[in-house]
Amino acid sequence: MVLYLLIPAIFLATTVNSAAYTLSDVASINLQPGEEPARWYLVFWGIVLTSISIILMYGDGLEALQTLSIITALPLVFIMLLMIASFMKWVHQGEKDGIHIYEGVPYDEPEEQTVEITIERGKKDKNKGKVIQKENLI
């Protein structure tokens, strides 16, 4: 029984920790690559994420979660519409240029290349040395 309570607690702690780290990393100003965000910033985002979960759990429950999901997803609808319009514009521009999406993008034939292969042979074989072989690489 203790194991069934311990595993979700560990999962929740690591999830909140990862989300807090990501939020603090993205929201930090002038953070150099490889540099860690400030510890107080991690704690702040951890408290914010935990408090949102507690408020939703003890508030209206499922109705509050559904309302929050709709409110946060509404701006993404406009972004998705812009992405669809951009994709359609790209496809039509390709058709004008003579590139059809079902034919694929035209490419140049691969050039013939010389590949040098070193083969080490056993003691029984008399022909030790290098073999130079020409292949058409794709």
C-alpha positions as a Python dict, from the first residue, in 0.01 Angstrom:
ca = {
    (1, 'M'): (0, 0, 0),
    (2, 'V'): (287, 235, 82),
    (3, 'L'): (438, 167, -259),
    (4, 'Y'): (115, 272, -432),
    (5, 'L'): (131, 606, -252),
    (6, 'L'): (505, 654, -293),
    (7, 'I'): (525, 607, -672),
    (8, 'P'): (266, 877, -762),
    (9, 'A'): (427, 1114, -512),
    (10, 'I'): (769, 1068, -676),
    (11, 'F'): (612, 1109, -1021),
    (12, 'L'): (436, 1430, -915),
    (13, 'A'): (751, 1571, -752),
    (14, 'T'): (967, 1508, -1059),
    (15, 'T'): (701, 1646, -1294),
    (16, 'V'): (658, 1969, -1096),
    (17, 'N'): (1036, 2002, -1058),
    (18, 'S'): (1089, 1963, -1435),
    (19, 'A'): (813, 2209, -1517),
    (20, 'A'): (945, 2463, -1263),
    (21, 'Y'): (1298, 2430, -1402),
    (22, 'T'): (1178, 2476, -1759),
    (23, 'L'): (964, 2778, -1671),
    (24, 'S'): (1241, 2942, -1469),
    (25, 'D'): (1493, 2875, -1747),
    (26, 'V'): (1270, 3022, -2018),
    (27, 'A'): (1159, 3320, -1808),
    (28, 'S'): (1511, 3414, -1690),
    (29, 'I'): (1664, 3719, -1851),
    (30, 'N'): (2030, 3715, -1963),
    (31, 'L'): (2079, 3348, -1876),
    (32, 'Q'): (2387, 3218, -2055),
    (33, 'P'): (2396, 2867, -2209),
    (34, 'G'): (2487, 2610, -1945),
    (35, 'E'): (2402, 2849, -1661),
    (36, 'E'): (2146, 2743, -1400),
    (37, 'P'): (1847, 2966, -1314),
    (38, 'A'): (1835, 3120, -966),
    (39, 'R'): (1719, 2889, -686),
    (40, 'W'): (1450, 3134, -569),
    (41, 'Y'): (1308, 3137, -922),
    (42, 'L'): (1275, 2757, -917),
    (43, 'V'): (1099, 2775, -580),
    (44, 'F'): (868, 3050, -706),
    (45, 'W'): (756, 2850, -1011),
    (46, 'G'): (720, 2536, -800),
    (47, 'I'): (488, 2718, -559),
    (48, 'V'): (288, 2868, -849),
    (49, 'L'): (238, 2529, -1016),
    (50, 'T'): (149, 2358, -688),
    (51, 'S'): (-95, 2631, -588),
    (52, 'I'): (-272, 2613, -926),
    (53, 'S'): (-316, 2238, -879),
    (54, 'I'): (-445, 2276, -523),
    (55, 'I'): (-687, 2555, -618),
    (56, 'L'): (-826, 2351, -906),
    (57, 'M'): (-857, 2040, -690),
    (58, 'Y'): (-1037, 2207, -400),
    (59, 'G'): (-1223, 2464, -607),
    (60, 'D'): (-1484, 2352, -858),
    (61, 'G'): (-1288, 2042, -948),
    (62, 'L'): (-1354, 1917, -1299),
    (63, 'E'): (-1556, 2219, -1412),
    (64, 'A'): (-1274, 2458, -1321),
    (65, 'L'): (-1024, 2238, -1503),
    (66, 'Q'): (-1244, 2233, -1814),
    (67, 'T'): (-1284, 2610, -1805),
    (68, 'L'): (-911, 2662, -1762),
    (69, 'S'): (-840, 2425, -2053),
    (70, 'I'): (-1074, 2618, -2282),
    (71, 'I'): (-930, 2954, -2179),
    (72, 'T'): (-570, 2845, -2236),
    (73, 'A'): (-645, 2659, -2562),
    (74, 'L'): (-840, 2942, -2726),
    (75, 'P'): (-532, 3145, -2835),
    (76, 'L'): (-377, 2828, -2980),
    (77, 'V'): (-669, 2798, -3223),
    (78, 'F'): (-558, 3119, -3396),
    (79, 'I'): (-198, 3001, -3408),
    (80, 'M'): (-309, 2671, -3564),
    (81, 'L'): (-517, 2858, -3823),
    (82, 'L'): (-211, 3066, -3915),
    (83, 'M'): (-4, 2749, -3948),
    (84, 'I'): (-266, 2590, -4177),
    (85, 'A'): (-280, 2904, -4394),
    (86, 'S'): (101, 2910, -4414),
    (87, 'F'): (113, 2543, -4514),
    (88, 'M'): (-149, 2592, -4785),
    (89, 'K'): (42, 2894, -4919),
    (90, 'W'): (362, 2684, -4929),
    (91, 'V'): (189, 2402, -5120),
    (92, 'H'): (36, 2641, -5375),
    (93, 'Q'): (370, 2820, -5423),
    (94, 'G'): (536, 2484, -5485),
    (95, 'E'): (277, 2395, -5746),
    (96, 'K'): (340, 2727, -5922),
    (97, 'D'): (713, 2648, -5925),
    (98, 'G'): (647, 2305, -6076),
    (99, 'I'): (702, 2103, -5758),
    (100, 'H'): (407, 1884, -5669),
    (101, 'I'): (381, 1755, -5314),
    (102, 'Y'): (308, 1399, -5427),
    (103, 'E'): (609, 1389, -5662),
    (104, 'G'): (856, 1500, -5399),
    (105, 'V'): (1130, 1755, -5416),
    (106, 'P'): (1358, 1722, -5719),
    (107, 'Y'): (1714, 1628, -5636),
    (108, 'D'): (2044, 1585, -5819),
    (109, 'E'): (2170, 1238, -5897),
    (110, 'P'): (2445, 1127, -5660),
    (111, 'E'): (2797, 1155, -5795),
    (112, 'E'): (3028, 859, -5824),
    (113, 'Q'): (3270, 858, -5532),
    (114, 'T'): (3587, 667, -5462),
    (115, 'V'): (3584, 481, -5132),
    (116, 'E'): (3902, 346, -4978),
    (117, 'I'): (3853, 34, -4769),
    (118, 'T'): (4129, -123, -4562),
    (119, 'I'): (4096, -497, -4517),
    (120, 'E'): (4307, -690, -4270),
    (121, 'R'): (4322, -1057, -4350),
    (122, 'G'): (4425, -1358, -4147),
    (123, 'K'): (4763, -1534, -4148),
    (124, 'K'): (4646, -1795, -4401),
    (125, 'D'): (4574, -1533, -4670),
    (126, 'K'): (4874, -1423, -4877),
    (127, 'N'): (4715, -1101, -5013),
    (128, 'K'): (4736, -846, -4730),
    (129, 'G'): (4686, -481, -4801),
    (130, 'K'): (4444, -216, -4918),
    (131, 'V'): (4162, -250, -5165),
    (132, 'I'): (4039, 56, -5354),
    (133, 'Q'): (3684, 20, -5472),
    (134, 'K'): (3458, 255, -5670),
    (135, 'E'): (3095, 267, -5564),
    (136, 'N'): (2792, 475, -5641),
    (137, 'L'): (2680, 600, -5298),
    (138, 'I'): (2318, 699, -5245),
}
